[in-house]
């Protein structure tokens, strides 16, 4: 009997040894030889840059935010353009997906934070991530931020909503850390970097220009933090964008290939004709200025061309059903078929940030005496307009003299009138950059826009924010309700984000 028990023990011990030996190679044995266990950070970064940049010019942002800031005038097939509520599920999911992808880079480069092979790559990814976070909180206000998972394969559904005030404070601090981490001659992303082909000095300029934008956004809600942030960004002008060659942009290669086409063109090619009207405020402003960009942006109406007197006429924004039923399409301007919306035209880059924007921010800051004197504001402003006109598809290398002396002059104007000129030119420049245009219009209230006549779900007021994803209400209800409780008008178009005081 004892001999039999010993055999059992010996057998059991042998099995344990065998299992122990197998366990050492368990992951190897259970990992298919063709599976992907690591991801090249450069490939992830390429995709995030393209998707994050293209996101702002797509059909949904154009139809919704582009119509709210009255660049576009949607017809009956675009209810959101007429102030009818809908949750921004797709926009919410898209931005959190971009952030999860960027955290994948952090995982792949873990342990290389102080090494030239990973240090600046991590800093660049963080700088771009901060720009995505800013866009997301600018659209919605309070959002899940600090407790969002750092592991992209682990989806944390239940997370509290941080206040926008706390988020902005953290973003500015994180940006300063990332900028300090950038080190020339470190390894970078090379050609996988669609913005700068791996140039670390160029990313330093992008980061400082982003700091300027973060600071100016807080102008009316936290002047002390705004001023210190702006002045830090402007302390060394050479570390900001100084020319159009610094622009952060993703190139488009062939307008005949839908994947690489500028999203604005793609909308025109595939969308309903009701999406193609340009809004009256944009057309009227360009006509009043005799702006050389007008014929490059908009077609004369069909009927005016037939009559031998070509004219540009914009459609009113947010019209009622009765008004829309009376619209004769040939009486209104659609987008130009020779530039933005021509498949035969030279590909137009999609911009994430431009030198013109930086000039406009500097002009505004100068009016406040932040980082420059008030007297410098006009020069910054005119440099911004010149840079904006030079960009494709306009390619206007010289601002017309009459435009320069009449439309752009600051002579005998109050600072508020100067600010209105700055913001109006920025509004024109940001055509197709719907998220940023919506944020900048809300921040200073210029240009003055009159709501359309359709009451929608806002009582005929232009919306001030996007509505949270329904996913949050369903899966993160307690935290969602707490965040909604901090909004003045609940989770609606009419509540304002923290920095929106105009």
GUKOL-324607 format. One record per residue (C-alpha): residue number from 1; residue in one letter; x, y, z. Coordinates in steps of 0.1 Angstrom, whole numbers, plus 2048, in hexadecimal, padded with zeros to 3 digits. Each point is the difference from the previous one (the first is absolute). Layout:
! residues N
<fivo NUM 'A' <X Y Z>>
...
! end
This chain:
! residues 502
<fivo 1 'X' <800 800 800>>
<fivo 2 'X' <81C 817 80A>>
<fivo 3 'X' <812 7F8 7DF>>
<fivo 4 'X' <7E0 809 7ED>>
<fivo 5 'X' <7FD 822 812>>
<fivo 6 'X' <824 808 7F8>>
<fivo 7 'X' <7F9 7FA 7DC>>
<fivo 8 'X' <7E3 818 801>>
<fivo 9 'X' <815 81B 811>>
<fivo 10 'X' <81C 7FB 7E7>>
<fivo 11 'X' <7E7 802 7E3>>
<fivo 12 'X' <7F0 81F 80F>>
<fivo 13 'X' <823 811 804>>
<fivo 14 'X' <809 7F7 7DC>>
<fivo 15 'X' <7DF 810 7F4>>
<fivo 16 'X' <807 820 814>>
<fivo 17 'X' <823 802 7F2>>
<fivo 18 'X' <7F2 7FC 7DD>>
<fivo 19 'X' <7E6 81A 806>>
<fivo 20 'X' <81A 818 80E>>
<fivo 21 'X' <815 7FB 7E2>>
<fivo 22 'X' <7E3 806 7E8>>
<fivo 23 'X' <7F5 81F 813>>
<fivo 24 'X' <822 811 7FA>>
<fivo 25 'X' <7F8 7FF 7DB>>
<fivo 26 'X' <7DA 803 803>>
<fivo 27 'X' <7FD 823 7EF>>
<fivo 28 'X' <817 7F5 7E4>>
<fivo 29 'X' <7EC 7E0 7FA>>
<fivo 30 'X' <7DF 813 801>>
<fivo 31 'X' <80B 81D 7EA>>
<fivo 32 'X' <7FA 7F9 7DB>>
<fivo 33 'X' <820 805 7ED>>
<fivo 34 'X' <7F1 81A 7E9>>
<fivo 35 'X' <7EF 815 81B>>
<fivo 36 'X' <80A 824 807>>
<fivo 37 'X' <80D 804 823>>
<fivo 38 'X' <810 823 7FC>>
<fivo 39 'X' <7F6 81E 7EB>>
<fivo 40 'X' <818 818 7EF>>
<fivo 41 'X' <7FA 822 812>>
<fivo 42 'X' <807 811 7DF>>
<fivo 43 'X' <7E3 7EE 7EE>>
<fivo 44 'X' <7E8 809 81D>>
<fivo 45 'X' <80C 824 7FF>>
<fivo 46 'X' <7FA 803 7DA>>
<fivo 47 'X' <7DD 7F3 803>>
<fivo 48 'X' <7F7 817 81E>>
<fivo 49 'X' <80E 81F 7EE>>
<fivo 50 'X' <7EC 7F9 7E1>>
<fivo 51 'X' <7E0 7F6 811>>
<fivo 52 'X' <802 81C 81A>>
<fivo 53 'X' <806 81B 7E6>>
<fivo 54 'X' <7E7 7F4 7E6>>
<fivo 55 'X' <7E5 7FD 81C>>
<fivo 56 'X' <7FB 825 801>>
<fivo 57 'X' <7F7 804 7DB>>
<fivo 58 'X' <7E9 7E2 7FC>>
<fivo 59 'X' <7DB 800 7F7>>
<fivo 60 'X' <7F2 7FF 823>>
<fivo 61 'X' <815 81E 80D>>
<fivo 62 'X' <7F9 814 7E0>>
<fivo 63 'X' <7DA 7F9 803>>
<fivo 64 'X' <7FE 807 825>>
<fivo 65 'X' <81A 818 80C>>
<fivo 66 'X' <807 80F 7DE>>
<fivo 67 'X' <7DC 80A 7FD>>
<fivo 68 'X' <7FE 80D 824>>
<fivo 69 'X' <81C 818 7F9>>
<fivo 70 'X' <7F0 808 7DE>>
<fivo 71 'X' <81A 7F5 7E7>>
<fivo 72 'X' <7E6 7E7 7F3>>
<fivo 73 'X' <7DB 801 7FD>>
<fivo 74 'X' <7F0 7DD 803>>
<fivo 75 'X' <7DF 7F7 7F0>>
<fivo 76 'X' <7E5 7E9 80D>>
<fivo 77 'X' <816 7E1 7FE>>
<fivo 78 'X' <817 80E 81B>>
<fivo 79 'X' <7E9 805 81F>>
<fivo 80 'X' <81E 808 817>>
<fivo 81 'X' <807 81F 7EB>>
<fivo 82 'X' <7DE 80D 80B>>
<fivo 83 'X' <807 7FE 825>>
<fivo 84 'X' <7EF 7DE 804>>
<fivo 85 'X' <811 7EC 81C>>
<fivo 86 'X' <813 7E0 7FB>>
<fivo 87 'X' <81B 7F0 816>>
<fivo 88 'X' <823 801 7F2>>
<fivo 89 'X' <807 7DB 804>>
<fivo 90 'X' <817 7FC 7E2>>
<fivo 91 'X' <815 81F 809>>
<fivo 92 'X' <803 7F5 824>>
<fivo 93 'X' <80B 7DC 7F7>>
<fivo 94 'X' <818 80C 7E5>>
<fivo 95 'X' <813 817 817>>
<fivo 96 'X' <803 7E6 81C>>
<fivo 97 'X' <80B 7E7 7E6>>
<fivo 98 'X' <81C 818 7F6>>
<fivo 99 'X' <80B 804 824>>
<fivo 100 'X' <800 7DA 805>>
<fivo 101 'X' <816 7FD 7E1>>
<fivo 102 'X' <818 81A 80E>>
<fivo 103 'X' <802 7ED 821>>
<fivo 104 'X' <80B 7E1 7EC>>
<fivo 105 'X' <81F 814 7F7>>
<fivo 106 'X' <807 806 825>>
<fivo 107 'X' <7FE 7DB 806>>
<fivo 108 'X' <817 7F7 7E3>>
<fivo 109 'X' <81A 819 80C>>
<fivo 110 'X' <7FD 7F8 825>>
<fivo 111 'X' <822 802 811>>
<fivo 112 'X' <80F 817 7E6>>
<fivo 113 'X' <7F4 821 80F>>
<fivo 114 'X' <824 80B 806>>
<fivo 115 'X' <810 7EF 7E2>>
<fivo 116 'X' <806 811 7DE>>
<fivo 117 'X' <7EE 7E3 7EF>>
<fivo 118 'X' <7DF 809 811>>
<fivo 119 'X' <802 821 813>>
<fivo 120 'X' <7F6 818 7E4>>
<fivo 121 'X' <7E8 7E7 7F0>>
<fivo 122 'X' <7EC 7FF 820>>
<fivo 123 'X' <801 826 804>>
<fivo 124 'X' <7F3 805 7DC>>
<fivo 125 'X' <7E4 7E7 805>>
<fivo 126 'X' <7F7 812 821>>
<fivo 127 'X' <800 822 7EF>>
<fivo 128 'X' <7E8 7F3 7E5>>
<fivo 129 'X' <7EB 7EF 81A>>
<fivo 130 'X' <7FC 821 813>>
<fivo 131 'X' <7F2 80F 7E0>>
<fivo 132 'X' <7E6 7E4 7FE>>
<fivo 133 'X' <7F6 804 824>>
<fivo 134 'X' <7FC 826 7FB>>
<fivo 135 'X' <7E9 7FB 7E2>>
<fivo 136 'X' <7EB 7E6 813>>
<fivo 137 'X' <7FB 816 820>>
<fivo 138 'X' <7FA 81F 7EA>>
<fivo 139 'X' <7E3 7ED 7EF>>
<fivo 140 'X' <7F0 7F1 81F>>
<fivo 141 'X' <80D 811 81F>>
<fivo 142 'X' <806 7E8 81E>>
<fivo 143 'X' <80C 7DE 7F3>>
<fivo 144 'X' <80F 7E0 80E>>
<fivo 145 'X' <825 809 801>>
<fivo 146 'X' <817 7F8 81E>>
<fivo 147 'X' <7F3 7DD 807>>
<fivo 148 'X' <7FD 7F4 7DC>>
<fivo 149 'X' <814 7E0 7FD>>
<fivo 150 'X' <824 802 7F4>>
<fivo 151 'X' <7FD 7DD 7F1>>
<fivo 152 'X' <7F0 801 7DE>>
<fivo 153 'X' <7F6 7DB 802>>
<fivo 154 'X' <7EE 806 821>>
<fivo 155 'X' <7E1 815 7FA>>
<fivo 156 'X' <7F5 813 820>>
<fivo 157 'X' <7DC 807 7FB>>
<fivo 158 'X' <7F8 810 822>>
<fivo 159 'X' <815 81F 806>>
<fivo 160 'X' <7F8 822 810>>
<fivo 161 'X' <7FE 81F 7EB>>
<fivo 162 'X' <81B 819 808>>
<fivo 163 'X' <7F7 825 7FF>>
<fivo 164 'X' <80D 813 7E2>>
<fivo 165 'X' <812 817 818>>
<fivo 166 'X' <814 7E3 80E>>
<fivo 167 'X' <806 7F2 7DD>>
<fivo 168 'X' <80E 820 7F2>>
<fivo 169 'X' <817 804 81E>>
<fivo 170 'X' <80D 7DD 7FB>>
<fivo 171 'X' <804 804 7DB>>
<fivo 172 'X' <816 81F 804>>
<fivo 173 'X' <816 7EF 81A>>
<fivo 174 'X' <803 7E0 7EB>>
<fivo 175 'X' <809 815 7E1>>
<fivo 176 'X' <81C 811 813>>
<fivo 177 'X' <80D 7DE 80B>>
<fivo 178 'X' <7FF 7F2 7DC>>
<fivo 179 'X' <811 81F 7F2>>
<fivo 180 'X' <81C 7FD 819>>
<fivo 181 'X' <804 7DB 7F6>>
<fivo 182 'X' <805 808 7DB>>
<fivo 183 'X' <825 7FB 7F8>>
<fivo 184 'X' <810 808 7DE>>
<fivo 185 'X' <811 7E2 7F0>>
<fivo 186 'X' <7EB 7E7 812>>
<fivo 187 'X' <7EF 7E5 7EB>>
<fivo 188 'X' <7DF 80B 7F2>>
<fivo 189 'X' <7E4 7F3 7E9>>
<fivo 190 'X' <811 809 7DF>>
<fivo 191 'X' <7E9 7FE 7E1>>
<fivo 192 'X' <7E4 7F1 816>>
<fivo 193 'X' <7FC 823 80E>>
<fivo 194 'X' <7E8 810 7E6>>
<fivo 195 'X' <805 823 810>>
<fivo 196 'X' <825 804 802>>
<fivo 197 'X' <812 7E1 7F4>>
<fivo 198 'X' <80E 7FA 822>>
<fivo 199 'X' <80E 823 806>>
<fivo 200 'X' <803 805 826>>
<fivo 201 'X' <806 826 7FC>>
<fivo 202 'X' <7DF 802 7EC>>
<fivo 203 'X' <7ED 7EE 81B>>
<fivo 204 'X' <80E 818 819>>
<fivo 205 'X' <7F1 81C 7EC>>
<fivo 206 'X' <7DF 7ED 7FE>>
<fivo 207 'X' <800 7FB 826>>
<fivo 208 'X' <806 825 807>>
<fivo 209 'X' <7E6 80A 7E7>>
<fivo 210 'X' <7E8 7E8 811>>
<fivo 211 'X' <809 810 822>>
<fivo 212 'X' <7F7 822 7F1>>
<fivo 213 'X' <7DE 7F2 7F6>>
<fivo 214 'X' <7FA 7F0 822>>
<fivo 215 'X' <808 820 811>>
<fivo 216 'X' <7EA 816 7EA>>
<fivo 217 'X' <7E2 7E9 805>>
<fivo 218 'X' <800 809 825>>
<fivo 219 'X' <801 826 7FA>>
<fivo 220 'X' <7DD 807 80E>>
<fivo 221 'X' <7FF 7E6 81B>>
<fivo 222 'X' <823 7FF 810>>
<fivo 223 'X' <813 81F 7F5>>
<fivo 224 'X' <81D 7F9 817>>
<fivo 225 'X' <807 7DD 7F3>>
<fivo 226 'X' <7F8 80C 7DC>>
<fivo 227 'X' <819 81D 802>>
<fivo 228 'X' <81C 7EB 80F>>
<fivo 229 'X' <7FB 7E4 7E7>>
<fivo 230 'X' <7FE 818 7E2>>
<fivo 231 'X' <81F 814 80B>>
<fivo 232 'X' <814 7E0 805>>
<fivo 233 'X' <7F6 7F5 7DD>>
<fivo 234 'X' <809 822 7F1>>
<fivo 235 'X' <821 804 814>>
<fivo 236 'X' <814 7F3 7E3>>
<fivo 237 'X' <7EF 808 7DE>>
<fivo 238 'X' <817 7E8 7EE>>
<fivo 239 'X' <7F0 7E3 813>>
<fivo 240 'X' <7DE 808 7F2>>
<fivo 241 'X' <7F5 7FB 7DB>>
<fivo 242 'X' <811 81B 7EC>>
<fivo 243 'X' <7F5 7F7 7DC>>
<fivo 244 'X' <7E9 7EA 7ED>>
<fivo 245 'X' <81C 7E6 7FE>>
<fivo 246 'X' <7F9 7FA 825>>
<fivo 247 'X' <7DB 7F6 7FA>>
<fivo 248 'X' <7F5 7DF 80F>>
<fivo 249 'X' <7EF 7EF 7E3>>
<fivo 250 'X' <7F9 7DE 7F0>>
<fivo 251 'X' <805 7FF 7DB>>
<fivo 252 'X' <7E6 7F2 7E9>>
<fivo 253 'X' <80E 7EF 7E2>>
<fivo 254 'X' <7E6 7FA 7E5>>
<fivo 255 'X' <7DE 80F 800>>
<fivo 256 'X' <7F4 7E2 7EB>>
<fivo 257 'X' <808 7E8 81D>>
<fivo 258 'X' <7E5 803 81B>>
<fivo 259 'X' <816 7F4 81D>>
<fivo 260 'X' <81A 81C 7FA>>
<fivo 261 'X' <7E7 81B 7F5>>
<fivo 262 'X' <7FB 81F 814>>
<fivo 263 'X' <7E1 7F9 815>>
<fivo 264 'X' <7EF 820 7F5>>
<fivo 265 'X' <803 7F5 7DB>>
<fivo 266 'X' <7F4 7DD 809>>
<fivo 267 'X' <7E1 80E 810>>
<fivo 268 'X' <7F8 814 7E0>>
<fivo 269 'X' <806 7E1 7EA>>
<fivo 270 'X' <7EA 7E8 814>>
<fivo 271 'X' <7E7 815 814>>
<fivo 272 'X' <7DE 80D 7F8>>
<fivo 273 'X' <7FD 821 7ED>>
<fivo 274 'X' <7EF 80D 81F>>
<fivo 275 'X' <822 7FF 811>>
<fivo 276 'X' <811 816 7E6>>
<fivo 277 'X' <7F3 823 806>>
<fivo 278 'X' <817 81A 810>>
<fivo 279 'X' <7F0 815 81B>>
<fivo 280 'X' <7F6 824 7FA>>
<fivo 281 'X' <815 80F 81C>>
<fivo 282 'X' <820 7F2 7F1>>
<fivo 283 'X' <7F7 80A 7DD>>
<fivo 284 'X' <7F4 822 80B>>
<fivo 285 'X' <81F 808 814>>
<fivo 286 'X' <817 7F6 7E3>>
<fivo 287 'X' <7EC 815 7E8>>
<fivo 288 'X' <801 81E 818>>
<fivo 289 'X' <825 7FD 802>>
<fivo 290 'X' <804 7FA 7DA>>
<fivo 291 'X' <815 7E3 80D>>
<fivo 292 'X' <815 7EF 7E5>>
<fivo 293 'X' <7F8 7DE 810>>
<fivo 294 'X' <7DB 802 7F7>>
<fivo 295 'X' <801 7F4 7DC>>
<fivo 296 'X' <818 7E4 80B>>
<fivo 297 'X' <7E9 7F4 81B>>
<fivo 298 'X' <7DD 805 7F0>>
<fivo 299 'X' <7EF 7FC 7DF>>
<fivo 300 'X' <7EB 81D 7F2>>
<fivo 301 'X' <7DB 7F6 800>>
<fivo 302 'X' <7F5 7ED 7E1>>
<fivo 303 'X' <7E5 819 7F8>>
<fivo 304 'X' <817 81F 804>>
<fivo 305 'X' <818 7F0 7E7>>
<fivo 306 'X' <7E4 7F9 7E8>>
<fivo 307 'X' <7F6 825 803>>
<fivo 308 'X' <823 80B 7F8>>
<fivo 309 'X' <805 810 822>>
<fivo 310 'X' <813 7E6 815>>
<fivo 311 'X' <7F8 805 825>>
<fivo 312 'X' <806 7ED 820>>
<fivo 313 'X' <7E3 7FA 817>>
<fivo 314 'X' <801 7EC 821>>
<fivo 315 'X' <7E3 7EC 80E>>
<fivo 316 'X' <7F2 809 822>>
<fivo 317 'X' <80A 7EA 81D>>
<fivo 318 'X' <7E7 7EB 814>>
<fivo 319 'X' <7E2 807 7EA>>
<fivo 320 'X' <7DD 7F3 808>>
<fivo 321 'X' <7EF 7E6 7EB>>
<fivo 322 'X' <7EA 81A 7F0>>
<fivo 323 'X' <81E 815 7F6>>
<fivo 324 'X' <813 7E3 7F3>>
<fivo 325 'X' <7E3 7F5 7EA>>
<fivo 326 'X' <803 822 7EE>>
<fivo 327 'X' <825 7FC 7F9>>
<fivo 328 'X' <809 7FF 7DB>>
<fivo 329 'X' <822 7F1 7FE>>
<fivo 330 'X' <80D 813 7E2>>
<fivo 331 'X' <7FC 820 814>>
<fivo 332 'X' <81A 7F7 81A>>
<fivo 333 'X' <825 7FB 800>>
<fivo 334 'X' <80F 7DD 804>>
<fivo 335 'X' <825 7F9 806>>
<fivo 336 'X' <819 808 7E5>>
<fivo 337 'X' <804 7E4 7E6>>
<fivo 338 'X' <822 80D 7F7>>
<fivo 339 'X' <813 800 821>>
<fivo 340 'X' <7F4 7F0 821>>
<fivo 341 'X' <7E7 7E9 7EF>>
<fivo 342 'X' <811 7F6 7E0>>
<fivo 343 'X' <80E 7DD 7FD>>
<fivo 344 'X' <817 80E 7E5>>
<fivo 345 'X' <80F 81B 815>>
<fivo 346 'X' <821 7FC 812>>
<fivo 347 'X' <7FC 7ED 821>>
<fivo 348 'X' <7F9 817 81D>>
<fivo 349 'X' <811 7F8 822>>
<fivo 350 'X' <7EB 7FB 81F>>
<fivo 351 'X' <80C 817 81C>>
<fivo 352 'X' <802 7FA 825>>
<fivo 353 'X' <810 821 809>>
<fivo 354 'X' <80D 81D 7EA>>
<fivo 355 'X' <818 81D 802>>
<fivo 356 'X' <7E2 817 7F8>>
<fivo 357 'X' <7EE 7F4 820>>
<fivo 358 'X' <81F 807 815>>
<fivo 359 'X' <802 823 7F1>>
<fivo 360 'X' <7DC 806 809>>
<fivo 361 'X' <806 7F4 824>>
<fivo 362 'X' <81E 817 803>>
<fivo 363 'X' <7EC 81D 7F3>>
<fivo 364 'X' <7E5 7FA 81A>>
<fivo 365 'X' <81A 7FC 81C>>
<fivo 366 'X' <811 820 7F5>>
<fivo 367 'X' <7DF 813 805>>
<fivo 368 'X' <802 7F4 824>>
<fivo 369 'X' <825 808 804>>
<fivo 370 'X' <808 7DB 805>>
<fivo 371 'X' <822 7F8 7F1>>
<fivo 372 'X' <7FF 81F 7E9>>
<fivo 373 'X' <7F5 824 7FF>>
<fivo 374 'X' <7DF 80B 7F4>>
<fivo 375 'X' <811 811 7E3>>
<fivo 376 'X' <80C 7DF 7F2>>
<fivo 377 'X' <7DD 7F2 7FC>>
<fivo 378 'X' <7F9 80E 7DD>>
<fivo 379 'X' <821 7F1 7F2>>
<fivo 380 'X' <7F8 7DE 80F>>
<fivo 381 'X' <7DD 802 7F2>>
<fivo 382 'X' <80A 80A 7DD>>
<fivo 383 'X' <81B 7E4 800>>
<fivo 384 'X' <7E4 7E7 809>>
<fivo 385 'X' <7EA 80C 7E3>>
<fivo 386 'X' <81C 7FE 7E7>>
<fivo 387 'X' <809 7DD 80C>>
<fivo 388 'X' <7DC 7F5 7FE>>
<fivo 389 'X' <7FD 80C 7DC>>
<fivo 390 'X' <820 7EF 7F5>>
<fivo 391 'X' <7F3 7DD 809>>
<fivo 392 'X' <7F2 7E8 7E6>>
<fivo 393 'X' <7E8 802 7EF>>
<fivo 394 'X' <801 826 801>>
<fivo 395 'X' <826 805 7F9>>
<fivo 396 'X' <7FC 826 802>>
<fivo 397 'X' <824 80B 806>>
<fivo 398 'X' <7F9 825 804>>
<fivo 399 'X' <7E3 80F 814>>
<fivo 400 'X' <7EF 81A 7E9>>
<fivo 401 'X' <80B 823 80A>>
<fivo 402 'X' <7DC 80D 803>>
<fivo 403 'X' <7F8 7E2 817>>
<fivo 404 'X' <81E 807 815>>
<fivo 405 'X' <7F8 825 805>>
<fivo 406 'X' <7DA 7FD 805>>
<fivo 407 'X' <7F6 7DE 80D>>
<fivo 408 'X' <81F 7FA 815>>
<fivo 409 'X' <808 822 80D>>
<fivo 410 'X' <7FF 806 826>>
<fivo 411 'X' <7FF 826 7FD>>
<fivo 412 'X' <7E8 812 818>>
<fivo 413 'X' <7F2 7DF 80D>>
<fivo 414 'X' <7FA 7F6 824>>
<fivo 415 'X' <810 7E0 80C>>
<fivo 416 'X' <7DF 7EE 7FF>>
<fivo 417 'X' <7FB 80B 7DB>>
<fivo 418 'X' <824 7F3 7F9>>
<fivo 419 'X' <7F7 7DF 811>>
<fivo 420 'X' <7E1 7FD 7EA>>
<fivo 421 'X' <816 804 7E1>>
<fivo 422 'X' <819 7E6 80D>>
<fivo 423 'X' <7E5 7E6 808>>
<fivo 424 'X' <7ED 806 7E0>>
<fivo 425 'X' <81F 7F9 7EB>>
<fivo 426 'X' <807 7E1 816>>
<fivo 427 'X' <7DC 7F4 7FA>>
<fivo 428 'X' <806 803 7DA>>
<fivo 429 'X' <821 7EF 802>>
<fivo 430 'X' <7F2 7E3 814>>
<fivo 431 'X' <7E8 7F5 7E5>>
<fivo 432 'X' <800 7DA 801>>
<fivo 433 'X' <810 800 823>>
<fivo 434 'X' <7DE 7FD 811>>
<fivo 435 'X' <809 7F7 823>>
<fivo 436 'X' <81A 81C 804>>
<fivo 437 'X' <7E9 819 7EE>>
<fivo 438 'X' <7E4 7F7 818>>
<fivo 439 'X' <816 804 81E>>
<fivo 440 'X' <80F 821 7F6>>
<fivo 441 'X' <7DE 80F 7F7>>
<fivo 442 'X' <7F2 7F6 822>>
<fivo 443 'X' <81E 80E 812>>
<fivo 444 'X' <7FE 824 7F5>>
<fivo 445 'X' <7DE 802 7EF>>
<fivo 446 'X' <80E 80C 7DE>>
<fivo 447 'X' <7F4 803 7E6>>
<fivo 448 'X' <7DD 808 80C>>
<fivo 449 'X' <7E9 7E6 7F2>>
<fivo 450 'X' <7DB 801 7FF>>
<fivo 451 'X' <7EE 7DF 806>>
<fivo 452 'X' <7EB 7F1 7E5>>
<fivo 453 'X' <7DA 801 802>>
<fivo 454 'X' <7FB 7DB 807>>
<fivo 455 'X' <7FB 7FD 826>>
<fivo 456 'X' <80C 7DC 801>>
<fivo 457 'X' <806 7F4 824>>
<fivo 458 'X' <811 81F 80B>>
<fivo 459 'X' <7E5 81A 7FC>>
<fivo 460 'X' <811 80E 7E2>>
<fivo 461 'X' <822 805 811>>
<fivo 462 'X' <822 7F5 7F1>>
<fivo 463 'X' <80C 7E2 814>>
<fivo 464 'X' <81E 805 818>>
<fivo 465 'X' <80C 7DC 805>>
<fivo 466 'X' <7FC 7DC 7F5>>
<fivo 467 'X' <7EA 7E7 812>>
<fivo 468 'X' <811 7E3 812>>
<fivo 469 'X' <800 7DD 7F1>>
<fivo 470 'X' <7E3 7EA 809>>
<fivo 471 'X' <819 7E6 80A>>
<fivo 472 'X' <809 815 81E>>
<fivo 473 'X' <7DC 803 80B>>
<fivo 474 'X' <7FB 7DB 7FC>>
<fivo 475 'X' <821 7F1 80E>>
<fivo 476 'X' <80E 81C 816>>
<fivo 477 'X' <7DF 80E 80D>>
<fivo 478 'X' <809 80B 823>>
<fivo 479 'X' <81F 814 7F4>>
<fivo 480 'X' <7ED 80D 7E2>>
<fivo 481 'X' <7E4 80D 816>>
<fivo 482 'X' <819 811 817>>
<fivo 483 'X' <810 812 7E2>>
<fivo 484 'X' <7DE 80A 7F1>>
<fivo 485 'X' <7F7 80E 822>>
<fivo 486 'X' <81C 819 7FC>>
<fivo 487 'X' <7F3 80D 7DF>>
<fivo 488 'X' <7E9 81F 800>>
<fivo 489 'X' <7E7 7F1 7E8>>
<fivo 490 'X' <807 7DB 804>>
<fivo 491 'X' <80E 7EA 7E4>>
<fivo 492 'X' <7F3 817 7E5>>
<fivo 493 'X' <80D 816 7E3>>
<fivo 494 'X' <7FA 81F 816>>
<fivo 495 'X' <816 7F8 81D>>
<fivo 496 'X' <822 811 7FE>>
<fivo 497 'X' <822 7F1 807>>
<fivo 498 'X' <815 80F 81C>>
<fivo 499 'X' <814 819 7EB>>
<fivo 500 'X' <7E2 80C 7EB>>
<fivo 501 'X' <7F7 821 810>>
<fivo 502 'X' <7F6 814 7E1>>
! end
